[in-house]
Amino acid sequence: MLVDGIDGTPYVAATLRLSETNGAQVEVPYLDFPGESQFGSTAEWFNSEEPPSNLLLMSLDGDISLYGCRYSGHTVNYPRGIGVGRVTPSELVLHGRDGDFHDQLEVKEFRSRIDGLIDWTRYGSIRRKTDQDDQGRVQRVTIEIASLDGSQWRQGASMMKISGDWNVDPARNSVNVTEGVSLVSTFECPKPVLQHLAEHRKVSALLSFIFGCATYFRRHDIKDSRFNAKTLDGSVVETPFYQLVSRGTVKEHSKPSPSRKRLQSPLVEFSKVGSNGLENWSTCYDTWVRFIHPAVSALNRPGAIIENLVISAAMSMEAAANLIGPVDGESPTCRRNGSPTTATYMYRCLVETGWDWSALCSSVVGLAQAIANNYNTIKHFDRGQFPDPTETHLVSSVTALAVRMLALRVTRPDLEAVDLFGNRVHDFDRLKDEFDAYGLFVNGDGQFVSRHA
């Protein structure tokens, strides 16, 4: 039964559907013809295309609160007047709420599960201890389940926290324990979900740089005093987390998860970044957003046309280079009057990564010129045909790794590259193998030449 919170209006039947393509949608049957007063308010929702912003769906399994509802179409069979209207909520919470029915949804705490978070932090909740006898036979297995304190940092007006959590699902002859790691934002006063999500997306973007692939939101929960558990007499006994579904992320839930191989090889360990690095990232995020968004777009599109990947990554490098400013050794890439070129921007980024690129090129200047040549040839119509696909593939791999390294350098500018990334980076080893497989090398003039020439 659907409730609009307006005194004197009757409840109506409704069906809530959740799909991968449309997200959450409410279908409401009603009658619309002269003299039919029972569905008068409901018919007005769809005739005016303005349903109530908040609705409550009461079901046998509990209440579901719907917020930010918008009109999504309706159909009426005239002259019978039988209609079906559709409403799409921005957010739904699997629980009812206290207080004024018409208030917008604002919560103090917001929790997300994101791909790669548990793999990067290693904040597991399960500890195993095995006791053996003198012959090495297992005599006892002790399993301890407990949430860790995790890490927290200040992110603007919000306190952010990464911590482990777990759920127990007891069966007849077993106990199934599911462990996870969640990101939690907490504001002093309740804030809209979109404000919480904006803070969570900053961390999600960083995870894409860390793993070099798309990372998706898999679940959201909210916690606020207005959503609570009560006894039969109305006394509040606790304020737990309740699941929330957001129109902005619901389509991500069905996306394929990153491969185990990819999640086992983060570009940098969590201990190297830590809470200080996460705070640095959030502080610099708005300044670096023109770098971050195109780069994340490139990393999050598996199977995309490689020319598009080069365009996105190189755009990010141009933005980053303007923030980095002049660096030593860039003059060979500049114009005669000293003004920077596209190659100058690429050079600044390659240098700023702090990485040794000599396994791919005879000089960083040459590699920067090769990237600029490829990028400009793709971008400009008057450059003739598209570049050689092999060269474009290699340039896309170089730029993808470069933007990832640049992003991680933002988190810990106080560390040298070798201290942040270590002496060996698996993704660079794979990149070198790609160059070796094609037998190519970049010379000082920015040309791809045979490695064995």
Beta strands, then each sheet from edge to edge (+ up, - down):
strand 1: 2-3
strand 2: 15-19
strand 3: 23-31
strand 4: 55-59
strand 5: 62-67
strand 6: 70-77
strand 7: 82-88
strand 8: 91-93
strand 9: 106-114
strand 10: 126-132
strand 11: 138-145
strand 12: 151-155
strand 13: 158-170
strand 14: 175-192
strand 15: 217-223
strand 16: 229-230
strand 17: 236-238
strand 18: 242-246
strand 19: 440-442
strand 20: 448-450
sheet 1: 1+ 4- 5+ 8- 18+ 15- 9+ 14- 13+ 12-
sheet 2: 2+ 3- 7+ 6-
sheet 3: 10+ 11-
sheet 4: 16+ 17-
sheet 5: 19+ 20-
end
